[in-house]
Amino acid sequence: MDSQAFATVFERMKSQIASVVVGQEDLVEGLLVATVARGHVLLEGAPGLGKTLLARAFALTTGTTFKRIQFTPDLMPSDITGSSIFDRDKGAFSFVPGPIFAQIVLADEINRAPAKTQSALLEAMADGSVSADGVSRKLPAPFLVVATQNPIESQGTYPLPEAQLDRFLVKLLVENPTRDVEARIVRAHADGFDPTNLNHITPVVDASTLVEMSHVAEQVRVDDAVVGYMVDLVRRTRDDRTIELGASPRASIALLRSARVVAAAEGRDFVTPDDVKRQAKAILRHRVMLHPDAELQGIRADNRIDEILRTAPVPRVA
């Protein structure tokens, strides 16, 4: 597969998902970019905005196995990873895999469970494996966690630890639709659309194609000047006076991986500074911690990232 074939397949996936998840084209693209970049996705938005529908439509389009975990305050880590159950016929314990053993895992309302349960995802997200009963078990490839969370102001939510937030390649914000888009959604339901029945969605690719696309993206060329631009953007988050905790080098690597996918999705075999800019907010917004005074003034992480993008020198790339 070359860059042109990559772009064609990427657009087909994007179009099919967007036909179900109306008016969220940027969100759909962000999810696809993260998947091909071998990263996990955190979706933040109020209930009822189609986060679960997006994950289900994505799994059907990519022909991958899909499991959903509803996070609740009483959810235990073993409910995610699985546990050993005594088999009377065999006279021994056997491991029963939990829902984490799927290629696409929807962690719904992840911030409604306490930190102990949230951390059960950490090893799986970082290493692609799960340890249970002293045995490390590999997860299927590709492996993607799509976690949804309600805004932290919502009742009954727990903030995600910084270490776990950093494991997500991107954080995508799910906004309320415009009036025209909302009217299209309601019209579709009036005409018989059933979000629980997506049998009309046929796979555009399979798991092996997604893996191949990841390999293609990894071959996209990145000029030294563009690498320097990525590093400068991340380092500026550490020098910003309104940011208490800036992004780590892992953010620079995340920018590299996602910018390569953006370039390949446009049929190019090289990365431009604009590719980096397009991904900067999604990569950085959950990796920076604002000073309390800045938060009291209503400043958001996106505001500071916009300012960093505005003031950082952009390299010229031939």
Secondary structure, 3 states (H helix, E strand, C coil): CCHHHHHHHHHHHHHHHHHHCCCCHHHHHHHHHHHHCCCEEEEECCCCCCHHHHHHHHHHHHCCCEEEEECCCCCCCHHHHEEEEEECCCCEEEEEECCCCCCEEEEECHHHCCHHHHCHHHHHHHHCEEEECCEEEECCCCCEEEEEECCCCCCCCCCCCHHHHCCEEEEEECCCCCHHHHHHHHHHHHCCCCCCCCCCCCCCCCHHHHHHHHHHHHCCECCHHHHHHHHHHHHHHHHCCCEEECCCHHHHHHHHHHHHHHHHHCCCCECCHHHHHHHHHHHHCCCCEECHHHHHCCCCHHHHHHHHHHHCCCCCCC
